[in-house]
Amino acid sequence: MFGRSDKSSTPEPTDAGGATSDAGHEAGKGRPTPSRREAEAARKQQIKIPKDPKAAKKATRERDREARAT
């Protein structure tokens, strides 16, 4: 009742098994997946913050500067 009627719309042509486009598909990521142990160690290493507030701010600024540079 409130939907569109199929009579007024034209059917869209479908691609019947033609060549598919692989332009957006990449072959691989180029590196192996890290093991769980390596991933957890890397994550824990990033969390370490000095207990001294002044040193913590300095470390944060340095990390942010490196992130902007790359």
DSSP file (Angstrom, degrees, kcal/mol; ACC not computed):
  #  RESIDUE AA STRUCTURE BP1 BP2  ACC     N-H-->O    O-->H-N    N-H-->O    O-->H-N    TCO  KAPPA ALPHA  PHI   PSI    X-CA   Y-CA   Z-CA
    1    1 A M              0   0    0      0, 0.0     4,-0.1     0, 0.0     0, 0.0   0.000 360.0 360.0 360.0 -49.7    0.0    0.0    0.0
    2    2 A F        +     0   0    0      2,-0.1     3,-0.1     3,-0.0     2,-0.0   0.541 360.0  91.4-101.2  -7.6    2.7    2.5    1.0
    3    3 A G  S    S-     0   0    0      1,-0.1     2,-0.2     0, 0.0     0, 0.0  -0.254  88.0 -84.5 -80.9 171.6    5.6    0.9   -0.7
    4    4 A R        -     0   0    0      1,-0.1     2,-0.3     2,-0.0    -1,-0.1  -0.477  43.2-120.5 -74.6 146.7    6.9    1.6   -4.2
    5    5 A S    >>  -     0   0    0     -2,-0.2     4,-0.6     1,-0.1     3,-0.6  -0.691   7.3-139.3 -89.5 143.9    5.2   -0.3   -7.0
    6    6 A D  T 34 S+     0   0    0     -2,-0.3    -1,-0.1     1,-0.2     3,-0.1   0.655  94.5  73.1 -74.1 -15.8    7.4   -2.5   -9.2
    7    7 A K  T 34 S+     0   0    0      1,-0.2    -1,-0.2     3,-0.0    -3,-0.0   0.862  96.9  46.1 -68.2 -35.8    5.5   -1.4  -12.3
    8    8 A S  T <4 S+     0   0    0     -3,-0.6     2,-0.3     2,-0.1    -1,-0.2   0.740  98.9  80.7 -83.0 -21.9    7.1    2.0  -12.4
    9    9 A S  S  < S-     0   0    0     -4,-0.6     3,-0.0    -3,-0.1     0, 0.0  -0.610  75.2-133.0 -88.1 145.9   10.7    0.9  -11.8
   10   10 A T        -     0   0    0     -2,-0.3     2,-0.1     1,-0.0    -2,-0.1  -0.770  28.9-108.1 -93.7 139.5   12.9   -0.4  -14.6
   11   11 A P        -     0   0    0      0, 0.0    -1,-0.0     0, 0.0     3,-0.0  -0.434  32.7-124.1 -67.6 137.9   14.8   -3.6  -13.9
   12   12 A E        -     0   0    0     -2,-0.1     2,-0.2     1,-0.1    -3,-0.0  -0.608  27.1-109.2 -81.9 140.6   18.5   -3.0  -13.5
   13   13 A P        -     0   0    0      0, 0.0     2,-0.3     0, 0.0    -1,-0.1  -0.474  34.0-144.9 -68.6 137.7   20.8   -5.0  -15.8
   14   14 A T        -     0   0    0     -2,-0.2     2,-0.8    -3,-0.0     0, 0.0  -0.785  15.9-116.3-104.5 149.2   22.8   -7.7  -13.9
   15   15 A D        -     0   0    0     -2,-0.3     2,-1.7     1,-0.1    -1,-0.0  -0.746  26.2-151.8 -84.0 111.0   26.3   -8.8  -14.7
   16   16 A A        -     0   0    0     -2,-0.8    -1,-0.1     1,-0.2    -2,-0.0  -0.518  67.6 -50.5 -89.4  72.1   25.9  -12.4  -15.7
   17   17 A G  S    S+     0   0    0     -2,-1.7    -1,-0.2     1,-0.1     3,-0.1   0.763  91.2 155.2  75.8  24.5   29.3  -13.8  -14.7
   18   18 A G        -     0   0    0      1,-0.2     2,-0.2     0, 0.0    -1,-0.1  -0.014  57.0 -56.6 -71.7-175.0   31.4  -11.2  -16.4
   19   19 A A        -     0   0    0      1,-0.1     2,-0.3     2,-0.0    -1,-0.2  -0.451  57.6-136.2 -66.8 132.5   34.9  -10.3  -15.4
   20   20 A T        -     0   0    0     -2,-0.2     2,-0.6    -3,-0.1    -1,-0.1  -0.653  17.6-114.7 -91.0 149.6   35.1   -9.2  -11.8
   21   21 A S        +     0   0    0     -2,-0.3     3,-0.2     1,-0.1    -1,-0.0  -0.736  32.0 174.9 -87.7 120.7   37.1   -6.2  -10.8
   22   22 A D    >   +     0   0    0     -2,-0.6     3,-0.9     1,-0.1    -1,-0.1   0.083  47.9 111.0-107.4  20.5   40.1   -7.0   -8.6
   23   23 A A  T 3  S+     0   0    0      1,-0.2    -1,-0.1     3,-0.0    -2,-0.0   0.854  80.7  44.4 -66.0 -34.2   41.4   -3.5   -8.5
   24   24 A G  T 3  S+     0   0    0     -3,-0.2     2,-0.5     2,-0.1    -1,-0.2   0.467  93.5  97.4 -89.0  -1.5   40.6   -3.0   -4.8
   25   25 A H    <   -     0   0    0     -3,-0.9     2,-0.3     2,-0.0    -3,-0.0  -0.766  60.3-153.9 -94.8 127.1   41.9   -6.4   -3.6
   26   26 A E        -     0   0    0     -2,-0.5     3,-0.1     1,-0.1    -2,-0.1  -0.685  17.3-130.9 -97.2 153.8   45.4   -6.6   -2.2
   27   27 A A  S    S-     0   0    0     -2,-0.3     2,-0.3     1,-0.2    -1,-0.1   0.891  74.0 -42.5 -71.2 -40.6   47.5   -9.7   -2.3
   28   28 A G        -     0   0    0      1,-0.0    -1,-0.2    -3,-0.0     0, 0.0  -0.978  52.8 -95.3-175.7 175.1   48.5   -9.7    1.4
   29   29 A K        -     0   0    0     -2,-0.3    -1,-0.0     2,-0.2    -2,-0.0   0.643  53.7-126.2 -86.5 -13.1   49.5   -7.5    4.3
   30   30 A G  S    S+     0   0    0      1,-0.1    -1,-0.0    -3,-0.0    -2,-0.0   0.479  79.3  68.2  88.6   1.4   53.2   -8.2    3.8
   31   31 A R  S    S-     0   0    0      3,-0.0    -2,-0.2     0, 0.0    -1,-0.1  -0.990  83.6-101.9-149.1 154.4   54.1   -9.4    7.3
   32   32 A P        -     0   0    0      0, 0.0     3,-0.0     0, 0.0     0, 0.0  -0.382  43.7 -98.2 -75.4 155.6   53.2  -12.4    9.4
   33   33 A T        -     0   0    0      1,-0.1     2,-0.0    -2,-0.1     0, 0.0  -0.557  44.6-115.8 -69.7 131.0   50.6  -12.3   12.2
   34   34 A P        -     0   0    0      0, 0.0    -1,-0.1     0, 0.0     2,-0.0  -0.344  30.3-108.1 -68.6 151.3   52.3  -11.8   15.5
   35   35 A S     >  -     0   0    0      1,-0.1     4,-2.5    -3,-0.0     5,-0.2  -0.303  29.8-107.9 -71.6 163.9   52.0  -14.5   18.1
   36   36 A R  H  > S+     0   0    0      1,-0.2     4,-2.6     2,-0.2     5,-0.2   0.900 120.3  53.0 -60.7 -40.8   49.8  -13.9   21.1
   37   37 A R  H  > S+     0   0    0      1,-0.2     4,-2.2     2,-0.2    -1,-0.2   0.921 110.8  46.5 -61.5 -44.6   52.8  -13.6   23.4
   38   38 A E  H  > S+     0   0    0      2,-0.2     4,-2.3     1,-0.2    -1,-0.2   0.902 112.6  50.1 -64.8 -41.5   54.4  -11.0   21.1
   39   39 A A  H  X S+     0   0    0     -4,-2.5     4,-2.0     2,-0.2    -2,-0.2   0.917 112.3  46.5 -65.2 -43.3   51.2   -9.0   20.9
   40   40 A E  H  X S+     0   0    0     -4,-2.6     4,-2.5     2,-0.2    -1,-0.2   0.898 112.4  50.7 -65.8 -40.1   50.7   -9.0   24.6
   41   41 A A  H  X S+     0   0    0     -4,-2.2     4,-2.0    -5,-0.2    -2,-0.2   0.904 110.6  48.8 -64.6 -41.3   54.3   -8.0   25.3
   42   42 A A  H  X S+     0   0    0     -4,-2.3     4,-1.5     2,-0.2    -1,-0.2   0.895 112.2  49.0 -65.2 -39.3   54.1   -5.1   22.8
   43   43 A R  H  X S+     0   0    0     -4,-2.0     4,-0.9     1,-0.2    -2,-0.2   0.912 112.2  47.4 -67.1 -42.1   50.8   -3.9   24.4
   44   44 A K  H  X S+     0   0    0     -4,-2.5     4,-0.8     1,-0.2     3,-0.3   0.842 107.8  56.7 -68.3 -33.0   52.2   -4.1   27.9
   45   45 A Q  H  < S+     0   0    0     -4,-2.0     3,-0.5     1,-0.2    -1,-0.2   0.869 104.5  52.2 -66.9 -35.8   55.4   -2.3   26.9
   46   46 A Q  H  < S+     0   0    0     -4,-1.5    -1,-0.2     1,-0.2    -2,-0.2   0.766 103.2  59.3 -70.8 -25.0   53.4    0.7   25.6
   47   47 A I  H  < S+     0   0    0     -4,-0.9    -1,-0.2    -3,-0.3    -2,-0.2   0.752  75.3 112.2 -77.5 -24.1   51.5    1.0   28.9
   48   48 A K     <  +     0   0    0     -4,-0.8    -3,-0.0    -3,-0.5    -4,-0.0  -0.295  43.1 176.1 -59.1 122.7   54.6    1.6   31.0
   49   49 A I        -     0   0    0     -2,-0.1     7,-0.1    10,-0.0    -2,-0.0  -0.987  34.5-107.2-128.1 136.9   54.5    5.2   32.3
   50   50 A P        -     0   0    0      0, 0.0     6,-0.1     0, 0.0     9,-0.0  -0.307  21.6-133.0 -60.8 147.6   57.1    6.7   34.7
   51   51 A K  S    S+     0   0    0      4,-0.1     3,-0.0     5,-0.1     0, 0.0   0.791  86.1  88.1 -73.8 -27.4   55.7    7.3   38.3
   52   52 A D  S  > S-     0   0    0      1,-0.2     4,-2.5     2,-0.0     5,-0.2  -0.599  75.6-144.4 -71.9 123.7   57.2   10.8   38.4
   53   53 A P  H  > S+     0   0    0      0, 0.0     4,-2.3     0, 0.0     5,-0.2   0.871  98.8  51.6 -59.7 -37.6   54.5   13.2   36.9
   54   54 A K  H  > S+     0   0    0      1,-0.2     4,-1.9     2,-0.2     5,-0.1   0.922 112.8  44.5 -65.9 -43.0   57.1   15.4   35.3
   55   55 A A  H  > S+     0   0    0      2,-0.2     4,-2.5     1,-0.2    -1,-0.2   0.851 111.1  55.4 -68.4 -34.3   58.8   12.5   33.6
   56   56 A A  H  X S+     0   0    0     -4,-2.5     4,-2.4     2,-0.2    -2,-0.2   0.917 108.4  47.3 -65.0 -42.9   55.4   11.1   32.6
   57   57 A K  H  X S+     0   0    0     -4,-2.3     4,-2.6     2,-0.2    -2,-0.2   0.904 112.1  50.5 -63.9 -40.6   54.5   14.3   30.8
   58   58 A K  H  X S+     0   0    0     -4,-1.9     4,-2.3     2,-0.2    -2,-0.2   0.918 111.6  47.4 -63.9 -43.0   57.9   14.4   29.1
   59   59 A A  H  X S+     0   0    0     -4,-2.5     4,-2.5     2,-0.2    -2,-0.2   0.891 112.0  50.6 -64.9 -39.6   57.5   10.8   27.9
   60   60 A T  H  X S+     0   0    0     -4,-2.4     4,-2.5     2,-0.2    -2,-0.2   0.921 110.8  48.5 -64.5 -43.8   54.0   11.5   26.7
   61   61 A R  H  X S+     0   0    0     -4,-2.6     4,-2.4     2,-0.2    -2,-0.2   0.910 112.3  49.0 -62.2 -41.8   55.2   14.6   24.7
   62   62 A E  H  X S+     0   0    0     -4,-2.3     4,-2.2     2,-0.2    -2,-0.2   0.915 111.7  48.4 -64.1 -43.3   58.0   12.6   23.2
   63   63 A R  H  X S+     0   0    0     -4,-2.5     4,-2.0     1,-0.2    -2,-0.2   0.907 112.8  48.3 -64.1 -41.6   55.7    9.8   22.2
   64   64 A D  H  X S+     0   0    0     -4,-2.5     4,-2.1     2,-0.2    -2,-0.2   0.888 109.8  52.6 -65.7 -38.4   53.2   12.2   20.7
   65   65 A R  H  X S+     0   0    0     -4,-2.4     4,-1.8     1,-0.2    -2,-0.2   0.908 110.4  47.6 -63.6 -41.9   56.0   14.0   18.8
   66   66 A E  H  X S+     0   0    0     -4,-2.2     4,-1.5     1,-0.2    -1,-0.2   0.876 109.9  53.3 -65.8 -37.2   57.1   10.6   17.3
   67   67 A A  H  < S+     0   0    0     -4,-2.0    -2,-0.2     1,-0.2    -1,-0.2   0.888 110.4  46.7 -66.2 -38.2   53.6    9.8   16.3
   68   68 A R  H  < S+     0   0    0     -4,-2.1    -1,-0.2     1,-0.2    -2,-0.2   0.846 108.6  56.2 -71.1 -32.6   53.2   13.1   14.5
   69   69 A A  H  <        0   0    0     -4,-1.8    -1,-0.2     1,-0.2    -2,-0.2   0.811 360.0 360.0 -70.3 -30.1   56.5   12.6   12.7
   70   70 A T     <        0   0    0     -4,-1.5    -1,-0.2    -5,-0.1    -2,-0.2   0.449 360.0 360.0-100.7 360.0   55.6    9.3   11.2
